Each structure stands twice: as structure tokens, then as C-alpha cells.
Amino acid sequence: MTQSASDQSLASVVAELLPFLRRYARALTGSQQTGDRLAATTLEALLTDRSIFDTASSPKVALFGAFHSIWGSVGAPVQDGETGFGAKAQMHLSRLTENTREALLLNTIEEFSPKEIAEIMQIDASEADHLLSVADKELERSVSGKIMIIEDEAIIALHIKKIVTELGHDVTGVARKHKDAVKLAAQARPDLILSDIQLADGSSGLEAVNEILEASGDIPVIFITAFPERLLTGERPEPAFLISKPYTEDQVRSAVSQAMFFASSAVIEPT
């Protein structure tokens, strides 16, 4: 294979993986703008030095490893006022063991194995295992708040409600249709919205959420979709938090815990 063909092949692979790097970066920062900027910086670095692809166990590990090299060098580069990270999120983060959020997201949302996480984060495998063992408890007990669920499938809605209440959050209610969602949000403003994309009345969950946000201001939103890459292009206003269908319980728990860092100031005390 010629160098030109090799470059084209690598570019194609990276293009397929880029939406998922955006998802990870957005979840870390709580911001589409900041997350996408970090992903772009990663790509710029790879244009200069692509050697990591020659040594990594897979292209996806290489891409996320390059991102982590940048993330580790700049810290949490989220500017107050720009993303809503601010004092509340900083307070929550100060209570966590370093790198637990990263390890948990890599494992539950991006589905990397502990061995791959160790490679990405450039740590020992035993340290990766330790981070994952403490991540769940620390994140679950860090913040609590009010969560609104927009989901037209009753069984799924009940399952999600069970997950978030077990995390220590209150559920303001479940809406199946666009108009019901808007009405519910007006009655009790949530700290976080967890929404399906397609609703029972044929309307879009995106449209319902946009109407709620116009009336209620910034509220973190987690969208559930079978096609997350369609909402990770970076070409328009897009959500910071996404769960892929079919989802696992761990993915919901992780996404909710991460998103609540950018919403609630209430602290759940250890039991």
C-alpha cells in the first residue's frame, strides 16, 4: 500500500471514530463547544505526528489515547460562564478521586476494556481496575437533583426511573408526548432531562426539549438514540450527553452521574 493510500485509509478510520470522541469529550466537559474544540485539537496533533497509530492496540485506542495526552496536559479546560461548568462542578470534582470520571466514561459509555483504558490513560492495568472500582460509588453519591424523563415506552420509562431513583435523584415525572413534556417541565423545573428522540405522538424529543429550554433556560439533557453519530457532527447545536440504543443500566447510571455535575448543587452524603 502506498503512503498516500495508507493516509487515506487512516483518515477514513478516524472519520468513523470521530463522533464517539466528540461524545466522550462533551461528556467530560459538559459542553458541545469545548468538547468539540478538544477533539479538533486532537486531530491537529495527529496530523503532525501519527506514530501513535503504529503502536496502539487499535485505531480507536490510538485516537482516544491522543486525546488523553492533550487532556492530561491542559487539565479540565472548561471556562466558567462558557459552559456552565463553574463553581458547582468544580466543587463536585474536588470530592472525587482523580481520573475516576474519565475511566468510568471510557468503560461504560465508550465500552473500552480495563486493559484498553490503561493504554489510553497511560497507567498500569491495576490502576485502571482501581479507578473503575471506586468510580461508581463516588459519582453516585456526589450530587442529587430532580430529573424529568421523556419516554413513550412505559417499560423503558419505568426502568430508567428505577435507575435514577436508586442513584438518589427525584423524578419529577414521565412524559410520553411533546405537549406533555412541555407542560411537565413548566410545572416542575428539572435539573436534568433524559429524553428519547422519537415520541408517541410522532413528534421529536429534540423539538420538545428545545421548547423546554427556550422557556426554562439551560438544563443539561441526555438523549437516547440508536444513531448517536447523527447528533455528533459538530456542525450545529447538538447535545453534550448521548446514550446509544440499546443501552445498558451502567450507561444510564454513568451518563446521569456525569451530567448532574453540570446541574445540581445538592450533595448526597455517604451512607
Secondary structure as UniProt FT lines:
FT   HELIX           3..29
FT   HELIX           32..48
FT   HELIX           52..55
FT   HELIX           59..74
FT   TURN            80..82
FT   HELIX           86..93
FT   TURN            94..95
FT   TURN            98..99
FT   HELIX           100..104
FT   HELIX           105..109
FT   HELIX           114..121
FT   HELIX           125..140
FT   TURN            141..142
FT   STRAND          146..150
FT   HELIX           154..166
FT   TURN            167..168
FT   STRAND          170..175
FT   HELIX           178..187
FT   STRAND          192..196
FT   TURN            200..201
FT   HELIX           205..216
FT   STRAND          221..225
FT   HELIX           228..231
FT   STRAND          241..244
FT   HELIX           249..260
FT   TURN            261..263
//
